[in-house]
Amino acid sequence: QVQLVESGGGLVQAGGSLRLSCAASGNRYSINDMGWYRQAPGKQRELVAIITRGGMTNYADSVKGRFTISINSGKNTVYLQMNGLKPEDTAVYYCNVHLTYPRGVDYWGQGTQVTVSS
């Protein structure tokens, strides 16, 4: 069973920075991609950023130029560096993983709260 352990959330003032980490363990097969999603109160969960094992990235338009996703494949760990945080970035951030097998199965972390004060 894949386990995802997230860390790095917290409270920060607008314009500040935070770095989220997510470490995967227990996976029998290789990681295909890792990503971060977020869910604000009353809103649907949305993609923030995703990175493949090969390093290809995709970002939500709302975070482009402010957030950077990176991966340490050897440690099965994904990071999200968040700079220039805005109050609208406030949400619970979830780590997500897809393995090379079985395809199409989502594995989720427990979520970490990010709160940006104005």
TORTORVEX-185248 format. One record per residue (C-alpha): residue number from 1; x, y, z; residue in one letter. Coordinates in steps of 0.05 Angstrom, whole numbers, plus 5000, padded with zeros to 4 digits. Each point is the difference from the previous one (the first is absolute). Layout:
N
nr/xx/yy/zz/rest
NUM/X/Y/Z/a
...
This chain:
118
nr/xx/yy/zz/rest
1/5000/5000/5000/q
2/5028/5068/4980/v
3/5008/5049/5056/q
4/5010/5075/4990/l
5/5026/5044/5056/v
6/4994/5075/4990/e
7/5033/5056/5038/s
8/5013/5074/4995/g
9/4933/5033/5006/g
10/4985/5057/5046/g
11/4980/5073/5009/l
12/5036/5054/4960/v
13/4988/5072/4982/q
14/4984/5021/4929/a
15/5063/5004/4959/g
16/5034/4947/5042/g
17/5025/4931/4982/s
18/4989/4928/5020/l
19/5029/4934/4977/r
20/4958/4937/5000/l
21/5030/4930/4999/s
22/4968/4933/4987/c
23/5036/4934/5008/a
24/4972/4936/4970/a
25/5014/4931/5027/s
26/4974/4930/4995/g
27/4994/5002/4924/n
28/5018/4935/4966/r
29/5002/5033/4931/y
30/5035/5063/4977/s
31/4969/5068/5005/i
32/4973/5028/4934/n
33/4984/5070/5025/d
34/4988/5039/5064/m
35/4960/5062/5010/g
36/4966/5049/5046/w
37/4927/5017/5003/y
38/4964/5048/5045/r
39/4930/5008/5027/q
40/4973/5065/5030/a
41/4937/5001/5042/p
42/4938/4993/4957/g
43/5041/4987/4937/k
44/5019/4939/4960/q
45/5069/4970/5004/r
46/5044/5028/4945/e
47/5067/4984/4970/l
48/5057/5046/5022/v
49/5060/4967/4967/a
50/5023/4933/4975/i
51/5068/4971/4982/i
52/5018/4936/4964/t
53/5056/4954/5018/r
54/5037/5028/4940/g
55/4992/5071/5026/g
56/4944/5027/4955/m
57/4956/5049/5038/t
58/4932/5032/4994/n
59/4972/5056/5043/y
60/4933/5032/5012/a
61/4998/5069/4968/d
62/4987/5031/5068/s
63/5067/4977/5027/v
64/5046/5006/4939/k
65/5061/5042/5015/g
66/4989/4994/5076/r
67/5002/4925/5015/f
68/5052/4950/4980/t
69/4992/4924/5003/i
70/5060/4954/5003/s
71/5013/4927/5012/i
72/5054/4958/5031/n
73/4988/4934/4966/s
74/5051/4963/5042/g
75/4962/5020/5063/k
76/4930/4995/4970/n
77/4989/5070/5025/t
78/4966/5059/4967/v
79/5007/5073/5021/y
80/4958/5061/4988/l
81/5036/5067/5010/q
82/4947/5054/5008/m
83/5023/5072/4994/n
84/4959/5064/4997/g
85/4943/4967/5037/l
86/4932/5033/4996/k
87/4939/4993/5045/p
88/4965/4963/4944/e
89/5053/4945/5006/d
90/4970/4981/5067/t
91/4978/4928/4996/a
92/5015/4929/5021/v
93/5055/4975/4955/y
94/5000/4926/4981/y
95/5056/4959/4972/c
96/4982/4952/4943/n
97/5038/4943/4969/v
98/4990/4956/4939/h
99/5041/4937/4993/l
100/5022/4966/4936/t
101/4956/4942/5021/y
102/4941/4996/5011/p
103/4986/5058/4953/r
104/4948/5052/5016/g
105/4997/4988/5075/v
106/5005/5062/5044/d
107/5037/4999/5066/y
108/4989/5059/5046/w
109/5034/5029/5060/g
110/4962/5023/5062/q
111/5005/5073/4982/g
112/5037/5058/5030/t
113/4969/5068/5016/q
114/5028/5063/4968/v
115/4972/5065/5026/t
116/5021/5067/4970/v
117/4980/5062/5039/s
118/4990/5067/4968/s
